[in-house]
Amino acid sequence: MSKVSKVVLAYSGGLDTSAIIPWLKENYDCEVIAFVADVGQGEEELVGIEEKALASGASACYIADLKEEMVKDYIYPSLKTGAVYEGKYLLGTSMARPIIAKAQVECALEVGADALCHGCTGKGNDQVRFESAYAALAPQLTVIAPWREWDLRSREALLDYLAERKIPTTATLEKIYSRDANAWHISTEGGVLENTWNQSNELCWVWTKDPEDAPNTPEEVSVLIEKGEIVAVDGKAMSPYEALVYLNKKGAEHGVGRIDIVENRLVGIKSRGCYETPGGTIMMEALRAVEQLVLDKESFEFRESIGLKASHLIYDGRWFTPLCRSLLAAANELAQDVNGEVVLKLYKGQVTAVQKRSPNSLYSEEFATFGEDEVYDHSHAGGFIRLYSLASRIRALNEQKK
C-alpha cells in the first residue's frame, strides 16, 4: 500500500464510509479527515454526521454547503444542453459527483493532505466519476478505493468490523434498498428491482406520490426563463436552488418525474433503478418549450446532438474535460435567445406545457395560418422542392438508364 500521511475521505455517514475511517487508519497508518458535501440530500442525512465521523476515528470533519452552486453551475448548464441519458434518465446522481469531487480536492489541498478516498463500489459508475475528477483536478494526490482493496464483502461483515472496534453505528442488516439523494433527484436500487420481471412497489418511491393517488384536479405553474435559466416561478424571483426546491414540491404532489429504467453502466453492467426527478422534469419541459419557439431547425438539431453527447460525458464522469467544456459553451451560446414564459400543467404524473411565449419567438401566426396571407406564395414551393429533391431525381434517372 502507498505511504500516505493524511487522507480526505468523501464521507456520507453511512455504513461503508463509517467502516472506511478505521480501516484507513489501520491499513495506511494515516490521519483521516472526513469531508461531507451538502448537495441537498436532506437535513436528516446530516444530523449528527460530524459527531459520527469523529466517533469513527476521523481527526476532523468538514461540511460544505454546495446546494446553490450545484444547481447554478452544474444542473443549469446541463439543462441547457438537453442532456438525457439513454432517453429517460436526467442524470441525477451523475450531476452531483463533479462538484463533490471538486470540493473534496479543494479541502485536501487546503489541509495539506496527500491522498483522497471514496467509498464507491468496484461495480459502479461513481468510482469512475470521482477518480476521473481527481485526475483532472489534482493528479498528484494518491487515490484510495477501499472496495477494491479490502476483504469486507457484505453488510454483515461491515457491521461486525465496526462492532469489533466498538464504533457506534445506526446501520442494521435490514436495509433492502440502496438510495442516493440530492436536490435534483433520489434513486432507489436493489430489493425487488433486481429482478426486471418484478414490478416496483411503494417502497421503491420516496419523494413522489403514486400518479394514481395524485390530485384529481390539475395544477398549473408559471416559469420565467432568461438565457436558458429559470429565474422566477409563479411570479416570484428565485435562485436556481430555490426554484428547484419549489418545483420539487409541486411535482412530487402530482407524481411527476418517476422513471423505472434499466441502464447501461459505464463498466459494462446493466442495472435497474427507480429515479424520481420531479422539479427537474418540470424544468426540462419548460426549457424545451421555449426552445421550440426560439431555435431554428438547424440550431435545434445541433442542440439535440449536444444533449446526446453531453449526456454520455456527464454520465461517464467526464465533466472536467475540454470536450465537455466545449459542449457546455455551445449550449450556453444557443441559450442566449431562450427567453420566455411557460405555463405548465401538472396532472397524474404528467407535465405539459400548455402556454408559451417569447420575445424572440420565430413563430408567426401570420406565416403559419392556413388562411390567406401576404407573406407566402404557394407557387414558390415548387422550385424549392425541385431543388431540394434534385439529388434523388438524378439518382433515379441514372437507375432508369441502367
N, C-alpha and C positions, 0 to 999 in steps of 0.2 A: 504494500500500500504506500502511496505517496506520502512524503513527510509534509504535514501541514501543521500550522500552529493555531490558526483562528479560522473558523468556518461560519459563514452566514447561511442559515437554513431557511428556505421558504416554508414557513410554519403555518399550519391550519388549525392546530389544536385537536385534530382527530387522532385516531389510534395509531396510524402509520407514523406521523411526524412526532408523536409523543414518544414512540419507541426509538425513533432515529436519534434523538438527542443523546440518550445514554449510550446507544450503540456507537455513535461517532466518538464519544469521549473514551470509550473502552478500546476501540479498534484503531483510532488515529491519535489518541492521547493529545487531544486538542481542545481549545476553548470553543464553545458553541454559542452563537448568538442567533436567537430566533427573530425572523422577520415576518411580520404579519401584514398582508395587504387588505385593506378595507375597500373592496370593489362593489359594495352593495349587497353582500351575501346575506345580510340580516343582522340586527343587533344581537339576537340570541346566540349567534355563532361567535360573537366577540366578547360576550360577558365572561369575565374571569380568565381570559386567554393568557394574559401576561403572567398571572399567578400560576397557571397551569404549566407554562413554559419554564418558569423558574423552578417549579417543583420537580420538573422532569430533568433538571440539571443544566439548563441554559444559564449563562452568566448575565445575559440581558435580553430584553425583548423590545423590539421597536415595532410600532404600529403606524402605518402610513395610510392616510385618508386619500384614496385615489379615485373616488367616485366621480367627481366632476370632470377630472382630467380624462378618465377613461371614456366617458360619453362624448366629451368635446373633441378629444384628439385622436380617438381610435374608432368609436362607433359612428360618429357623424361622417368622418371621411370615408368609412367603409360603406355607409348608406349611399353616398353619392355615386359610388361605383356600381351599386345594384348587386353586390356580391351575395349570392345564394348558393350554398354548396349542394351539388347534386340535385338541384331543382327545388329543394324544400327547406334545407337547414340554414337558419340565419346566423350561424357561426357563433353561438352564444359563449361556449367555453373558449373557442379559439381567440376571440377578440379580447378576452381578459388576460391572456398569457403574456403578450409582449409588454404590457405596462407593468405587470407584476415582476417579470424578469428584469426589466429596466430599473425599476425602483430597488429591487434586491441587489443588483450590481452597484447602484449608487450607494446603497447602505454599506456594502462590502468595502468599497473604495474609501468611504468616509471613516470607517472604523479600523482600516488597515488590515483587513482580512486577506488571506492568501488562497481561500477556497470558497466555493459555492456548493450548496447541496439542495436537492429537491427530493420529494417523496413519490415521484411518479413511478408507475409500474413499468416493467420491461415489455409489456404488450401494447401499451397505449400510445396515443399521439403526443401527449403532453411532454414526455421525455424529450422528444424531438423539438418541440416548440421552445421549451426552456433552454435546452442546450444550444440550439441554433442562435437564440438571442444572446446567450452568454458569449458564444464565439464571436458574434458581430460586435459586441459592446466591450468585452474585457477578455480577450483571448489569453491573457497572461495568467488568469486565475485557474486553479485546479478545479475540476468538477467531480463531485462525488454523487453517485446514484446508488444508494443502498439496496434497492430492489434488484439490482444487477449483481450485487456482491454478497449479501447475507444469505443465510440458510433458513430464515424465517419465512415460511411459505403459506401460512394460514392465519386467520384472525385469532384462532385459539392460541397459536404459537406466540403471537404478538402480546396477547393478554397475559400469558404465562411469563413471558420475558419481563414485562413491567411488574407483575406480582412478585417475582423473584427478587426484584430490586426495590420493592416496597414503594414504587412510584404510583401515586393515585391516578385513576382514570375513571371516567364516567361511561366508557365504552363497554358494550356487552356482546355476547355471542349472537344475540337476537337480530342484529342488523341484517336485513334481507336485501335492501336496495342500496345502490351506490348513487349518491346525488352530488351535484355540483351546482352552486348558485352564484349569481352576481346580479347587478342591477338590470342586466339585459335579459337574462333567462335563468331557468332552472332545468337541469337534466336529471333523468331517472333511468338507471340501468340495473340489470340483474333481476333476480327473482323470477317471476313468471315470464318476463320478457326474453329470457334466454332461449325459450322455445318459440320460434316465429309463428307456430300454429296457435299459440295461446293468445287470446285477446287480452289487452290491457285491462286492469281493474281500477277501482277507485284509489288504491294505494299508489298507483303509478303517476297520479296527477296531484300536484301540491298547491299551485297558485290559482289555477283557473277552475271555474265552475264547469260541470258537465254541460255541454251545449243544450242537452235535452232538459236540464233543470234551470237553464238561464231564463231571465225575464221574458215573458211573452210579448212585451212591448219593446220595440227597438229604441235605441238611444242614439242621438247624433252628437258628434263632436266636431268643432271647427279648428282647423290647423292653419297657421300662417307661416309661410316659408319664404326665406330670403337667401338667395345664393345657395340653394340646396340644403339649407339648415332650418330646422323648426325653431322659431323664435317666440311663438305665442300659441297658446291653446285656449279655446273658448274665450277669446278676447283678453286673456291675461298674459303679459310678457313673462317668460320663464327661461331659466338657464337650461342647458341641454339635460342635465341630470333631473332637474325639477319636472321638465316636460315628460321625461321617460317615466318617472315615478307616477305622475298623474295619469298618463295613458296606460301604464301597467294596471292601475286600479280599475280604470274604466273597462279595459279589455278583458281582464280576468273575470269581472262580474258577468260578462256576456259570453264567456267561454271562448274568447278569441285567442288564436296563437298556438293551438295544440298541433303537434305532429307526432306520428309514430313511424319511425324510419329505420331501415336497415342501411347503414352507410359503409363506405369503403374507407377503412382507416389507412393512414399513410404506411404503416408497417405491413400491410397486406391482408390483415384480418378484417372480416366483416363484423360489425357489431350493431346491435339493436338498441334504440333508446327512445324514450318519450320525452320530448322537449316542449317547454312552454315559453313563448316569447310574446306575451300579449301586447305590450306597448310597442315593441319593435315591429310587429306585424302591421299595426296601425300606421306607424311612421313610414314604413316601406311603401304601403299602399298610397299614402299621401304624396310622397315624393314622385312616385311613378305617375300619379295622376297629373301633376303639374308638368312633368316631362312630356307627357302626351300632347300638351298644348304648345310647348315651347321648342322642343327639339325637332329639327327637320329629319327626314328619313335617314340620310346618311349618318347624321350625328347620333341619332337614336340607335342605329345599328352598331356604330362604333362603341357607344356606351355599353351596349349589351355584351360586346366582346370583352370590354374592360372588366365588366362584372364577372363574367365566366372565369377569366384568368385570375382576377383578384381573389375569387372565392377559393381557388386551389392554393394560391400563395398564402393566404391568411390561414386556411385550414392546416397547411403543411408547415407553419411556423416560419415563414419567410418574410415577416413584416419588415425587418431591418435589412433590406436588400435594395440595390439600385433599381431593380425591375419593379418592386412593389412601390417604391417612392415615385417612380415614373408614372405608374398607373394611377396612383392617388392624385398626382399633379394633373394628369389628363382629365380625370373625372372632375376635379375641382374647377378646371377651366370650363368644361362643359356646363357646370352648375352655376356659372356666373349669371346666366339669364333665367335660372329656375327660381323665379319669384312668383308667388301667388297664394291663393287661399283655397282650401279644400274643405268641404263638409263631408264627413264620413258617417255612414250608418252602421251601428254595431247591433248584430242580431243573431242569436243562436249559433255562435262560433264563427260567424262571417263578418267581414268588414268590407264595405263597399263605398267607393267614392261616388256620392250622388250629386254633388255640385262642385264645380271647379272653375276658377278664373285666374287670369294672369295678365298683367300689363304688357308682357312680352309674348302673348299668345300669337301663334301663326295661324290659328283657326279663324276663319272669316265666315260668318253666316251668309254674307253676300256672295262669297265664292262657292260655298258648299250647297246652296239652295238647289232644289230640284226644279224650282220655278224659273221663269225667265230672268236673265240678268244681263248686265252690260260689260262684264269683266271676262267672260269666257265664250269664245266662239267654238261651237261643237265641231265645225268643219276643220279646225286646226288639228284635231286629234288624229285625223287620217295620216297626215305627213309624219307626225311623231311616231305613230305605231309602225309605219312602214320602215322608218329608220331604226327604230328600237328592235324590230324583228329581222333586220337585214341579214344578219349572220345566219339565222335559221333558214331564211329564204334561199340564200346562196348554197347552203349545205344541201337542202332538199333538191335544188336544181342539179347539183353535181350528182346526187344519187340517181336522179331520173336519167341523166346521160349515161350512167353506167349500165 
